């Protein structure tokens, strides 16, 4: 039509309305720069918060893991001591009573009982020094009271804690409260050292303590002889 002019705009590609390579690269770089400016601060903030959370949780996690290990170790040792007390009581119930009297400081009939308990604890790994500094013959028991109770204190059975003592108490004069039966009570005591002392400083700087629990188990049987 006369007087009407149509102008085509080109962007370097040779085709109308299509950006050329240079323009496409410029647009891509602009969008990438915008994304970087938006996400980099956000990424830095997430990383910082994650590190802070980890720093707070890590000490609690360490104490939690050590606590699980510690309590399972104590429970395991308590079960082994209970087993040893039961084995000792079974042997004690079958022993003769002919040498059981207060005047006898160390009856021969009690030696198999002490050995049964010792062998049970040694076989289960409770006595680390069994066969070395902790082995028969054991020290004579303390003088018995009128209740016919003998207490054997055996030292040197722990390699990590030389001052620990295995204590075996044998009461051959136990009488049921009804008075109708007599029996033997065997009690075994061995210390357990908690491991919390090695990690408590993670929570409380400079804290230190030696936590020791005397694990005690007993078993009762009727005298057979």
C-alpha positions in Angstrom: 0.0 0.0 0.0 1.3 3.5 -0.8 2.8 5.2 2.2 2.9 2.0 4.4 6.3 0.8 5.5 7.0 -2.6 7.2 10.2 -2.8 9.2 11.7 -6.2 10.1 14.0 -6.4 13.2 16.8 -8.9 13.1 18.8 -10.2 16.1 21.9 -11.6 14.3 20.5 -15.0 13.4 19.4 -14.2 9.9 15.8 -15.0 10.9 13.2 -12.5 12.0 12.5 -12.4 15.8 15.1 -15.1 16.7 18.1 -14.1 18.9 21.5 -14.7 17.6 24.2 -16.8 19.4 25.7 -13.8 21.0 22.4 -12.6 22.4 21.6 -16.2 23.6 24.9 -16.4 25.4 24.3 -13.0 27.1 20.8 -14.1 28.2 22.1 -17.4 29.6 24.9 -15.6 31.5 22.4 -13.2 32.9 20.1 -15.9 34.2 23.0 -17.8 35.6 24.3 -14.8 37.5 20.8 -14.1 38.9 20.6 -17.7 40.1 24.0 -17.6 41.7 23.2 -14.4 43.5 20.1 -16.0 44.9 21.2 -19.5 45.9 24.8 -18.9 47.1 23.8 -17.0 50.3 21.1 -19.5 50.9 23.5 -22.4 50.5 26.0 -20.8 52.9 23.3 -20.3 55.5 22.2 -23.9 55.3 25.8 -25.2 55.6 26.4 -22.9 58.6 23.3 -24.1 60.4 24.0 -27.7 59.6 27.5 -27.4 61.1 26.1 -25.7 64.2 23.5 -28.4 64.7 26.2 -31.1 64.3 28.5 -29.4 66.8 25.6 -29.3 69.3 24.4 -32.8 68.7 27.8 -34.6 68.5 28.7 -34.5 72.3 25.2 -35.8 73.1 25.5 -38.5 70.5 28.9 -39.6 71.9 27.5 -39.8 75.4 24.5 -41.7 74.1 26.6 -44.3 72.3 29.0 -44.7 75.2 26.0 -45.0 77.5 24.5 -47.9 75.5 27.9 -49.6 75.5 28.4 -49.0 79.2 25.0 -50.2 80.4 25.1 -53.3 78.1 28.5 -54.1 79.5 27.3 -53.8 83.1 24.2 -55.9 82.4 26.3 -58.5 80.7 28.7 -58.7 83.6 25.9 -58.9 86.1 24.4 -61.9 84.2 27.8 -63.7 84.3 28.1 -63.1 88.0 24.6 -64.4 88.5 25.5 -67.5 86.5 28.7 -68.0 88.6 26.7 -67.7 91.9 24.2 -70.3 90.7 26.9 -72.7 89.7 28.6 -72.2 93.1 25.4 -72.7 95.0 24.7 -76.0 93.1 28.1 -77.3 94.1 27.8 -76.1 97.7 24.4 -77.8 98.2 26.0 -81.1 97.4 29.0 -80.7 99.8 29.0 -82.5 103.2 28.3 -80.6 106.3 30.8 -82.6 108.5 33.4 -79.9 108.5 31.1 -76.9 108.7 31.6 -75.3 112.1 32.6 -71.9 113.4 35.9 -73.2 114.7 37.0 -74.3 111.2 38.5 -71.2 109.5 38.7 -72.7 106.0 36.5 -75.8 105.5 37.7 -78.2 102.8 34.1 -78.6 101.6 34.1 -74.9 100.5 37.1 -75.1 98.2 35.1 -76.7 95.3 32.5 -74.0 95.7 35.1 -71.2 95.4 36.7 -73.0 92.4 33.4 -73.4 90.6 32.7 -69.7 90.9 36.2 -68.7 89.9 36.2 -71.0 86.9 32.8 -69.7 85.7 33.9 -66.1 85.9 37.3 -66.8 84.3 35.7 -68.7 81.4 33.2 -65.9 80.8 35.9 -63.2 80.7 35.0 -61.3 83.8 38.4 -62.1 85.4 41.0 -60.7 83.0 44.0 -61.9 85.1 42.7 -65.4 85.7 45.6 -67.8 85.5 48.2 -65.0 86.1 48.1 -62.9 89.4 44.6 -64.3 90.0 44.7 -68.0 90.6 44.5 -70.6 93.3 45.4 -71.1 96.1 43.2 -68.2 97.3 43.6 -66.3 100.5 42.0 -67.9 103.6 38.6 -66.4 104.3 37.9 -64.0 107.1 36.9 -65.6 110.4 33.3 -66.7 110.2 30.6 -65.3 112.4 28.3 -67.6 114.3 26.0 -67.9 111.3 28.5 -70.2 109.6 29.4 -67.6 106.9 32.8 -67.6 105.2 34.0 -64.6 103.0 36.8 -65.1 100.5 38.4 -62.0 99.1 40.5 -62.6 96.0 42.7 -59.7 94.8 44.5 -59.1 91.5 41.8 -60.4 89.1 41.6 -57.2 87.0 44.5 -56.1 84.8 43.1 -52.5 84.4 42.3 -52.0 88.0 44.7 -53.9 90.3 42.9 -52.8 93.5 39.7 -54.6 92.5 38.7 -57.6 94.6 36.4 -60.6 93.8 34.4 -61.3 97.0 32.7 -64.7 97.5 30.5 -65.2 100.6 29.2 -68.6 101.4 26.6 -69.0 104.1 26.1 -72.7 104.9 23.8 -72.0 107.9 20.9 -70.5 106.0 17.5 -71.5 107.5 14.2 -70.9 105.8 11.9 -68.5 107.7 9.5 -71.4 108.3 12.3 -73.3 109.9 11.6 -76.4 107.8 14.6 -76.4 105.6 18.3 -75.5 105.8 20.4 -74.5 102.8 23.4 -72.5 101.5 23.5 -69.0 100.2 26.3 -68.1 97.8 26.9 -64.4 97.1 29.4 -63.1 94.5 30.5 -59.5 94.3 32.8 -58.0 91.7 33.3 -54.3 90.8 32.3 -52.7 87.5 34.0 -49.6 86.2 31.8 -47.3 84.2 33.2 -45.7 81.0 31.4 -42.4 81.4 34.5 -40.8 82.9 36.1 -40.9 79.5 33.4 -38.9 77.8 31.9 -36.7 80.6 34.5 -34.0 79.7 32.8 -33.6 76.3 29.8 -32.2 78.1 31.5 -30.7 81.2 35.0 -29.4 80.8 37.3 -30.5 83.6 34.9 -33.0 85.1 36.3 -36.2 86.4 35.1 -39.1 88.5 35.8 -42.8 89.1 32.4 -44.4 89.0 32.5 -48.0 90.4 29.5 -50.2 91.0 29.8 -53.3 93.1 27.8 -55.9 91.1 26.4 -58.5 93.5 24.4 -61.6 92.8 23.3 -64.5 95.1 21.8 -67.9 94.8 20.2 -70.2 97.4 20.0 -74.0 97.4 18.9 -76.6 99.9 21.6 -78.6 101.5 21.6 -82.2 100.2 24.0 -83.7 102.7 
